[in-house]
């Protein structure tokens, strides 16, 4: 007789909340990422900082730079990894061409929005083509959000 079924633990989704504040998101791509074992374990523990990360297209490949994945606590010596190493992103050729065009000709930026596990247990990166916001754009967005919040609050009060 089989024992009780184990429910799989849900791995965290690491989000770059600052990206949506600092950038206007134009298009989002889902990309695979080349990792080593201790990096996957650190991601499962939520030990990732996406804040300063960005993407770069070089020689027909897309690289994720400045993303800090902390070394896994139980990995020492051979199993440890460099926390800030460049990581290759896995995309289709057409997607890479689109990203290359956006970065090269249109002067846009590649920003990681989230790092998550899909249903197969593989790590995926949501990579966005983005344009930097100006300070006045941020102020308008904050004012619109506050206005919407006040309207929702008033509507709830009337119910």
Secondary structure per residue as TSV (DSSP state, phi and psi in degrees):
chain	resnum	aa	ss	phi	psi
A	1	X	-	360.0	134.1
A	2	X	-	-77.8	149.0
A	3	X	-	-75.5	-179.4
A	4	X	-	-64.4	146.3
A	5	X	-	-71.4	137.3
A	6	X	-	-91.1	133.7
A	7	X	-	-88.3	132.8
A	8	X	-	-66.3	139.4
A	9	X	-	-74.9	137.6
A	10	X	-	-81.4	118.7
A	11	X	-	-72.7	147.8
A	12	X	-	-71.8	154.1
A	13	X	-	-101.9	118.5
A	14	X	E	-90.5	121.4
A	15	X	E	-111.6	147.5
A	16	X	-	-100.2	84.2
A	17	X	H	-67.4	-27.8
A	18	X	H	-68.0	-28.7
A	19	X	H	-61.9	-43.3
A	20	X	H	-70.2	-21.8
A	21	X	H	-80.6	-40.2
A	22	X	H	-90.6	-17.9
A	23	X	E	-129.9	150.8
A	24	X	E	-92.6	115.9
A	25	X	E	-80.7	126.0
A	26	X	E	-99.8	-49.5
A	27	X	E	-150.3	145.5
A	28	X	E	-118.9	136.6
A	29	X	E	-120.0	143.5
A	30	X	E	-98.0	124.9
A	31	X	E	-127.7	146.5
A	32	X	E	-79.5	168.4
A	33	X	E	-141.3	138.5
A	34	X	-	-84.5	119.1
A	35	X	-	-130.0	163.8
A	36	X	-	-105.7	166.5
A	37	X	H	-54.7	-44.3
A	38	X	H	-68.8	-27.0
A	39	X	H	-68.6	-40.2
A	40	X	H	-62.7	-41.5
A	41	X	H	-65.6	-37.8
A	42	X	H	-66.5	-37.6
A	43	X	H	-66.1	-40.0
A	44	X	H	-60.8	-32.4
A	45	X	T	-81.1	-6.8
A	46	X	T	80.3	21.0
A	47	X	-	-91.5	60.3
A	48	X	E	-132.5	141.1
A	49	X	E	-121.0	113.1
A	50	X	-	-95.8	-8.9
A	51	X	T	-49.7	-46.2
A	52	X	T	-98.6	7.3
A	53	X	-	-72.7	152.6
A	54	X	E	-154.9	164.8
A	55	X	E	-108.6	154.2
A	56	X	E	-143.1	139.2
A	57	X	E	-100.8	120.3
A	58	X	E	-136.9	125.9
A	59	X	T	53.3	41.9
A	60	X	T	74.7	14.0
A	61	X	E	-126.8	151.0
A	62	X	E	-108.6	131.3
A	63	X	E	-119.6	142.2
A	64	X	E	-102.6	120.5
A	65	X	E	-117.5	156.4
A	66	X	S	61.2	23.6
A	67	X	-	-97.3	122.4
A	68	X	E	-96.2	112.6
A	69	X	E	-108.9	111.1
A	70	X	-	-61.0	146.3
A	71	X	-	-61.8	142.0
A	72	X	-	-65.0	134.7
A	73	X	T	-59.1	-36.0
A	74	X	T	-93.4	0.2
A	75	X	-	-96.0	124.7
A	76	X	-	-130.7	152.7
A	77	X	G	62.4	-113.0
A	78	X	G	-63.7	-36.1
A	79	X	G	-79.6	-12.9
A	80	X	-	-76.5	161.4
A	81	X	-	-135.0	162.9
A	82	X	-	-77.0	121.3
A	83	X	T	-65.4	-27.5
A	84	X	T	-111.9	22.6
A	85	X	-	-69.3	151.8
A	86	X	-	-68.8	141.0
A	87	X	E	-122.2	133.6
A	88	X	E	-78.8	135.5
A	89	X	E	-99.4	143.9
A	90	X	E	-105.9	111.6
A	91	X	-	-136.8	165.0
A	92	X	-	-76.0	157.8
A	93	X	H	-58.0	-41.7
A	94	X	H	-64.5	-38.9
A	95	X	H	-64.8	-41.5
A	96	X	H	-63.3	-40.4
A	97	X	H	-62.7	-41.1
A	98	X	H	-62.5	-44.6
A	99	X	H	-64.9	-41.4
A	100	X	H	-62.4	-42.3
A	101	X	H	-64.4	-44.3
A	102	X	H	-63.9	-41.9
A	103	X	H	-75.8	-42.6
A	104	X	H	-76.7	-52.1
A	105	X	T	-91.5	-39.0
A	106	X	S	-92.9	-4.6
A	107	X	-	58.2	46.7
A	108	X	-	-104.0	175.2
A	109	X	E	-119.3	149.2
A	110	X	E	-101.9	120.3
A	111	X	E	-125.5	130.6
A	112	X	E	-76.8	127.5
A	113	X	E	-94.1	-38.2
A	114	X	E	-155.3	154.8
A	115	X	E	-126.7	121.3
A	116	X	E	-148.3	167.2
A	117	X	E	-99.2	135.3
A	118	X	-	-87.7	-172.8
A	119	X	T	-65.8	-25.7
A	120	X	T	-83.2	-3.9
A	121	X	S	87.1	13.4
A	122	X	-	-96.1	147.1
A	123	X	E	-82.8	132.1
A	124	X	E	-124.2	148.9
A	125	X	E	-116.7	130.3
A	126	X	E	-90.4	108.2
A	127	X	E	-106.8	128.2
A	128	X	E	-113.0	143.1
A	129	X	E	-85.8	124.5
A	130	X	E	-138.0	157.6
A	131	X	E	-120.1	132.7
A	132	X	E	-62.9	138.1
A	133	X	-	-86.7	147.9
A	134	X	-	-84.7	165.4
A	135	X	H	-60.0	-40.9
A	136	X	H	-68.2	-30.4
A	137	X	H	-64.3	-40.5
A	138	X	H	-64.2	-40.8
A	139	X	H	-63.1	-41.3
A	140	X	H	-63.4	-41.1
A	141	X	H	-65.2	-41.3
A	142	X	H	-65.3	-42.6
A	143	X	H	-64.2	-41.8
A	144	X	H	-65.1	-40.1
A	145	X	H	-65.1	-42.7
A	146	X	H	-63.9	-40.0
A	147	X	H	-63.4	-43.4
A	148	X	H	-64.5	-40.6
A	149	X	H	-63.1	-42.8
A	150	X	H	-65.1	-40.2
A	151	X	H	-64.3	-42.8
A	152	X	H	-64.0	-40.9
A	153	X	H	-63.1	-42.6
A	154	X	H	-66.2	-39.1
A	155	X	H	-65.4	-41.4
A	156	X	H	-65.2	-38.1
A	157	X	H	-64.4	-36.4
A	158	X	H	-73.6	-20.8
A	159	X	-	-72.7	360.0
